[in-house]
Amino acid sequence: MTGRHGPLMLRGGSGGSGKPLSRGSRIVVAVVVGVALGCACAFLYPDGLLFRSSASALQWSRQVGSVACESSDRVTNLKPQLILLERENTELKKQINELSMKLQLSGQGKNEAMYKPGPPGTVKALRMNPTVLPDESVNPRLAKILEEVAVKKELIVALANSNVREMLEVWFTNIKRVGVPNYLVVALDDNIESFCKSNDVPVYRRDPDEGVDSIAKTGGNHAVSGLKFRILREFLQLGYSILLSDIDIIFLRNPFDHLYRDSDVESMSDGHNNMTAYGFNDVFDEPSMGWARYAHTMRIWVYNSGFFYIRPTIPAIELLDRVAGRLSREPKSWDQAVFNEELFFPSHPGYEGLHASRRTMDIYLFMNSKVLFKTVRKDAQLRKLKPVIVHSNYHPDKLDRMKAVIEFYVNGKQNALEHFPDGSE
Ligand SMILES: *[C@@H]1O[C@H](CO)[C@@H](O)[C@H](O)[C@H]1NC(C)=O
């Protein structure tokens, strides 16, 4: 269109009438020059100017100068405009990057063309989702506490009410022994709050709020677990990574020296060996199917929802929301089962799965009590390894086993673990 109209108007504007160019004619000339430059530009850069580097933009000014046969004056006049354009270009590129990230985050990105894969072996998908923008207004009081307690924007967090007071003391005594300063107890009642304060333990007392508070006071293990996911959300919104810890855990080394921090959720496993903890192909046999009797299945033992590291990302917050939502809608469900279902089940008809990145912690460093009592204590080599934590999740006589773990790993009492059965009796 423009290419066809340009020359016609040029003739009309510079016709041999002898009259000086009217204002209208000058506008026409200006338009024509602009259009001509545009054509030259379109010819030279069919992809557009937007994504070119500043070097090629300067080249552009040189080339247009010769191709469009305009005076070099005019080209010189264009240069400031070009620089301006360059700046806008950079700004625009930045905005496009941000936008594409936002699109990705909102799960609506149809921007297949944004990324160019490198050669085989060099391509790596995103595990490190970007962290959320910290929002102090969510809970200014907690924000202040975290500013003081956290180290490098991360900390250990545990929830406790008076039911677990004795175990809590063992818990924080060992954290102190290891020399970890960045930990916080979320006190669910006054008793625990004052107990922490009198022991110099960083504590945060939730503001009493209806519903939640009654669970907090009287709730058993599982009820408190549901509350945990709602409380944790605020920590993430404030921009902190949380190492969530149950109370029946002994810290033997600083856990922050043993995290990968490359996933939305990095969790200890309920598995008892490499296969069960890290996943395996479990072949299901149905002989009546003859030739096709074997069906391969993917299996992995659940993540332990009592000890995981969670980064302040959108998928991580979505996970907490999904788990908390389901626990309130399905009060009989077990939080650990729900936590795992949300993490692992893929999208399918009628269901949209969570897209969070996950990492299973080393089972000998972040050890559950089944691994310890079934395997490690009987294995001469494994006995020599000092775990980062031991979680008494598999045994009801928690306090006794916790104390034995301290005797064995801290006080070097070699037979401290011996008198316990593998499981409960
Ligand atoms: C279990 O996995 C670890 C780490 O991948 C490996 O070093 C170890 O040899 C494995 N153990 C067994 C028994 O396969």
The ligand as a Tripos MOL2 file, in Angstrom:
@<TRIPOS>MOLECULE
LIG
   14    14     1     0     0
SMALL
NO_CHARGES

@<TRIPOS>ATOM
      1 C1         22.7840  -45.5190   46.7740 C.3       1 LIG1
      2 O1         22.9300  -44.2560   46.1070 O.3       1 LIG1
      3 C2         24.1210  -43.5980   46.4290 C.3       1 LIG1
      4 C3         24.0610  -42.2180   45.7930 C.3       1 LIG1
      5 O2         23.4840  -42.2730   44.5360 O.3       1 LIG1
      6 C4         25.3100  -44.4160   45.9720 C.3       1 LIG1
      7 O3         26.5070  -43.7660   46.2920 O.3       1 LIG1
      8 C5         25.2600  -45.7760   46.6610 C.3       1 LIG1
      9 O4         26.2780  -46.5920   46.1760 O.3       1 LIG1
     10 C6         23.9230  -46.4400   46.4350 C.3       1 LIG1
     11 N1         23.8250  -47.6210   47.2720 N.am      1 LIG1
     12 C7         23.4290  -48.7790   46.8160 C.2       1 LIG1
     13 C8         23.3740  -49.8950   47.8090 C.3       1 LIG1
     14 O5         23.1260  -48.9410   45.6650 O.2       1 LIG1
@<TRIPOS>BOND
     1     1     2 1
     2     1    10 1
     3     2     3 1
     4     3     4 1
     5     3     6 1
     6     4     5 1
     7     6     7 1
     8     6     8 1
     9     8     9 1
    10     8    10 1
    11    10    11 1
    12    11    12 1
    13    12    13 1
    14    12    14 2
@<TRIPOS>SUBSTRUCTURE
     1 LIG1         1 GROUP 0 **** ****
